[in-house]
Amino acid sequence: MNYTFTPEERKEIIALMNREIIPAIGCTEPIAVALCVAKATETLGCRPERIEARLSANVLKNAMGVGIPGTGMTGLPIAMALGAIVGKSEYELEVLKDANEAAVEEGKKMIDAKCIDVDLKYNITEKLYIEIEVFAGGASAMAIIAGGHTRFVHVSRCGETLFSLDTVSTNDNAASTTEVKDPELNLKRVWDFAMTAPLEELSFILEAKRLNMNAAEESLKGEYGHAIGKLFRSESERNVMGDTLHCQIVGMTTAACDARMAGAMIPVMSNSGSGNQGLTSTVPVVVYAQQIGASEEQMIRSLILSHLTVIYIKQSLGRLSALCGCVVAATGSSCGITYLMGGGYEEVTRAVKNMIANLTGMICDGAKPSCAMKCASGVSTAVVSALMAMNSRCVKSVEGIIDDDVDKSIRNLTDIGRDAMVHTDAMILRIMTSKQ
């Protein structure tokens, strides 16, 4: 069955992609916390004397060990301080792009004054939950983000609600209370859209190529994180694995991740609230396309296929889980690479099944420099899965969690990541927070 799309249906899918594929500077969990602080501070009307954060376990986990852009520091306190000092909520996931050395010094003073508190929010089911309350001069303000990294659900000042998804605000500056329903997707709809939508409607995806390849190239000029990307360009690496296209794909993707996790002030194009997912959806596909001399149309359609596959899978997995996001993002890039290899829908379904059979269960133990190693594993598997698919090799339904129906296989992956790994998530956080 081939799907055809009306202009309105195409517009809805493109709007979905534009909501989910947005620029971000820094790891999106601490940046979302900084965004929430910025909104609360703007609502308060002055710099706060005290900031309190109450966060879901998944947000806390992803914000503990990652670099904060432009600071040379890790963790939430400096991100929160900068959110109050220079943050602008209109910048969304680029909220800290105005940070400078003077602001960082001011932020350090706020931390030293012990006016920033971070606590776990108990008794909530929402995995992405950020509640910020700020205080100054006897006044207070609160902002809450939930369900999405930029999705404000509540804003209040001195106990008076200014905005809520449950009420219509009279504040002209408040965000819209209208919730947009995402279009329903399956893998065949994703494929048909990527292959048939008019090219001029899809060219926006080239901005993801520009930003994410720039991040990889800038990373190679410095020493970021574990410098895994630079390792793949070293003589020692070539002596072991050679200078292959596979190594170029892995090296460029991990280079971009190195810089981002170390806190480089370099914007990337995120996907579904994650910069690493955006990088892994983009860089492998671009490097392969450039190597084979793909046309601009092939480049665009392969990137749309990759990114929209990721969005589709994340619809049922959720924003945050105990499942590493590189599993999802690398599945998208494997689809894009399979298409560039000359594959059709049947080959893409094989690639997806091969990915799920291999990487399901890779845990997310927070955002940190070593995420680049997981990106390397995911991207490497993406290439292998594509090669297998193009050689008519596919994990069969008698093997493990794979089903004959590719969409059921995806549901098996997301059910495990969303539901079955809940206790895994709790154990990961317990281990992370108990270390001395």
N, C-alpha and C positions, 0 to 999 in steps of 0.2 A: 504494500500500500504506500503510495506516495502522497505526501501532504502538499496541498496548495494553500497559500496564505493571501488573504485579502490585504489591501494596503493598511487597514486598521489593525489587523493581527500583526503585521510586520512592525508597525509603529509601537505596539504594546511590547513586543519582544525587544526591540531596540531600546525602549524606555527602561525596561528591566536591566539590560546590559549597562546602560548609562548610570543606573542607580548603584549597580554592583561593581563596576569597574571605574574606580576613582583614584586620583592621586593621593599619596600618603607620604609623610616624612616621619620615619621612625616606626617602631613596632606598634601595631594598632591598638593593643590593649592599654599600655600606659598613655598613649596619645589620646585614646578615648577618655581616659580618666582626666587628662589635662583639659580636654575639650569640655568635659562636664564642669570642671573647676572654673574654666573661663566663663561659661554660661552663668554659673552661680554668682561669680564675682560681678559680672555685668548687671545681674539682677539686683545684687546688693548695692551697687553704685559706688563702691570704693574698694581699695585693696583690703582684703580680710586680715583680721588679727589672728584668727584661728581657722583652720580647715580640717574638717572631719570627713573621712571617706569610709563608706561601708560597701564592700564589694563581694560579688559572688566568688566562689572558690576558683573557677576557671579564669576569671579576670586576674585574680591575685596571683595564680600560678604563672600566667603568661607575662606578668609584669615584674617579677622578682629579679631576674638575672640578665635583663637585656639592656643594652646601651641606650641612653637618651640623647637624641641628636644635639650636637653642638655643645655638649657639657663635659664629655670625658667621664661621665658618671653613669651608674646603673641604678635602676629601681624607681619606685613611685614617688618618694618625697621630692626629688628635684623636678620631676615632671609636673607634680601638683603645684609646686612653688612657681614654676615658670608659667603654668596655666593661669595663675592669679596675676602674675607680674606683666607678662607680654601677650598672653593668649587672647585670641579673637575667635569667638565661636563661629563667625561667618567663614573662617578658613577651614572648618570641619577637620579632616584628618591631616591637614597641614597647619594645625592650630599653633604650633611652636615655630613657624618659619621666621618670625621676627626676633627670635632669641639671639642675644649677643653676649659678649663677655661680661658686660656690666650687669645684665639681667641674671646671668649665672651666679655672679658674686652676691647679688641681692637674694637669690634663691638659697644660697648656702647659709646666709644669715637667718633666713626663715627657718631652715632646718635646725641650725644651732640653737635657735630660740625655743625649739621643741613645741612649735605651734601647729604642727602637722601630725594628725593621727590617722592611722590606717587600720581598719578592722574588717573581719569577715562578717558578711551579712548572713545570718542564720535563717533557717526555715523558709527558704525560697526555692522554687523549682527552676526558675529562669537561669540559664548558665551564663548569660551575658547581662550582668546587672551592676550598675554603677550609681551609687547614691552619694552625692556631695552636699555637705552643709557648711556654709561659711558664716563667720560672725565678725562684727565690728561695731563698736560704739553702741552696744545695746540692741542692734538690729541683726537680723539673720536672713539668709536666703538658702533655698534648696533647689537642686536640679537632679533629675534622675534620667539616666539612659538605660534602656532595656531592650533586648531583642535584636539590636543592631548597633554598630559602633557609633553611629551618628543619630540614632533614633531617640530623641527626647520624648519621654512620656509624662513628665511632670516638671513644672517650674513654679516656685512660690516664693514670696517675700513676707517675712514676719508672720507666717502662718496663713497668709492670704494666697489662694491658688490663682496663678496668672495663666497657667496653661496646663491642660490635662487631656489625655486621649479620651477620657470619659466625659469631658465637659467642653463646651464651646467657649473659648476665651474671647473676652471683649478687648483684649490688647491687640492693637493693629500690628505690632511687631512680633507677636507670638507666631510660632510655627503652625502650619496647617494641622488641623485635627483629622483630616481625611486620610484614611489608610488606603493605600493602593494595593489591589489584589494582583499577585503575580500571575502571569499566564501559565497554564499547565504545559509541562514539557514531558517528552520521553526522548530516548536517544534518536529515534527515527525522525521526530520533529526537529530536533537539534540539527541533524545531518541535512535534512531537506531545506531547512532555513539557511544554513551556511552555504549550501550549494546553489540555491536558486534566488535568494534575495538580490535585488539590484545592487551592483557594486558601489554605486555612489551613496547608498544608504549604509554601507558597512565600513566605509573608509575611516571612520572615527577610530577604529581599532589600531590604526597606525601610530596613534599617540602612545599607546601601550608599548609598541615596538621602540619608539624613540626614547621614552623615559627609561624603560627597563634595560635596554642595551647600553644606554649612557651610564646607568648605575654599574653595570658590569665593567665597562671600560674605565670608569673613574676608580673603581676598586683596585684594578690592576696597577694603578699608579701609586698606591699607598700600602700600608700594612694594617689590615683590618681583621679583627677576630683571630681565627686560627689560620687565616690566609690560605684556605684550601684552594681557592681559585688560582692563586699564584703558584701553588704547588703543582697544579696540572700543567703549568707552562715551564716548569723547571727541567733541568737536564736530568735530575734523578728520576723524575716521573717518566720522561721519554725513554730512559734506559730500561724501565720496567714495562711500560705499556705502549710506548711509541707515540708518535704524533698523529693520532687518528681523528676522524670526525667525531667519533664517540667521545673521545677525551676532550675535544674542543667544546662539545655540547655540555658535558659535565663541568668543565672548568669555568666556562663563562657564566653558567647558572650559579654555581657556588660562589664565584667572585662577587656577584651582585648580592647574594645572601650574606656573605662575609661583611660587606660594608654596612648593610642595613641593620644586622644584628649587633654590630659594634657601635651603632649610634651615629653613623655618618649623616651629615646634613645634605642628603641626596634624595630627591623625590623619586618614588617609584609608583607604578600603576598597580593598585591592589585589585584583588578579585574576592568578592564576598567577604570583605572586611579583613583580608589578610594580604600584606605586602608580599610575603613569601609565596603565597598561592598565585599572586599576580605574576611574580618573577618566573615561577616554575611553569605557569601556563604560557609564557611568552618566549623566554630566551631560548629554550631548546628548539622551538619551532622556527624561530628567526634564524638561528645559526644553521640549522639544516637547510632551510630555504635558500639562504645566501650561498651555501656551499654547492648546491645543485643548480644555481642560477635560475631559481623559480621566478615566474613573472609576478608583477605586482598583484594581479588578481589571485594567483595561487597563494601568495603571502597573506593577503587579506582573508581569503576564505579559510585557510588553515588556522589562522589566529582566531577567527570567529568560532570555528568548530571547537578549538581548544578551550577558549574562555567560556563559551556557552555550555559546554559539557560540564565544566567545573560548577557553574551556577546551578545547573540542573541537579547534580549530585548533592550540592550543599543545601538545596531546598528541603531534602528529607533528612540530611545529616544534622543540620543546624550549624549555627555560627561557630560554636566552640564545643569541643568534645575531647575525650581521651585519645582519639584517633588523630595521628599526625596529619596535618593538612597537606603535606607533600604527597600523600597517597592519592588524594583527590586531584590535586593540581597536576601531578605527573600523569595521571590517567587522561586528563585533558590534552596534555602535550603529546602523549602517545597517539591519540586520535589524530591530532594535527600532522604529526610526522608520518603516520600511516597514509593519510591522504596525499601528502607530498611524495610519498614513495609510489603513488599511482593506485593506491587502494580505494575501493568503494565502500559502501555501507557494510557489506558482509565482512570485509577485512577489519573495519573499525570495530565491529562488535567483537571480533576475535581479540583484538588488542585490549579492549576493555576487560574482557573475561580474564585474559592473561595477567593483567595488572592486579585485578581483585584477588586472583588465586595466589599471588606472590606477596603483596605488601599489606594485606589486611592484618590488623593487629599491631602495626607499628605505633608505639605510644607517643603521645605528646606530653613531654615533661617540662613544659614551659618554653617561652621564647628566650633564646640565648645564642651565643656565638656558635655553639656546636650544632645548631639547626642546619648549618651549611652541610654537615656530614649527612644528615637525613635527606636534604635536597639532592645530594650526590647519589644516594641510594635510589631515590625515587626516579630521578632523571635517567640514570643508568638502566633501570628496569623498564622505563618508557621506551627506550631505544630497542632493547631486547624484545619487548612485547610486540612492538611494531614489526620487527624483522620476522618473528615467529608468525605473526598474522599474515604477512605477505608471502610466507611459505606454506600457507594453509595449515598451520599448526596452532592448535587452540586447546586450552584446558577443557575437558569434557564435564558434563553434568554428573558423572559418577564420581568425580573428584572433588571432595570437600564441599565448599559452600557455593560452587558454581552451578547455575541453572541453565537450561537450554535457552530460556528467555533472558536476554541481556539486561532488560530493565529489572527483572526479578533478581538477577545477580547483583545489580546495583543496590536494590533494596536490602539484600542480605548484608552487603557491606555497611550500609548506613544503619541498619538495625543493630548490628554489632557495635559500631562506633557510638551510636546515640544512646542505646539502652543497655546492652550487655556489658559495656566497659565503664558503667557508672561507679562500680566498686573499685575498679582499677584507678579511676580518676581520684577517688578519695584517698586511696593508698599513696598515689604519687604525691598529692599535696601534703599528706602526713609526713612522708619521707623528706620532702623539700623543706618543710617548716620546722622539722625537728633537728636539722643539722646545726651543729655548734659553729 
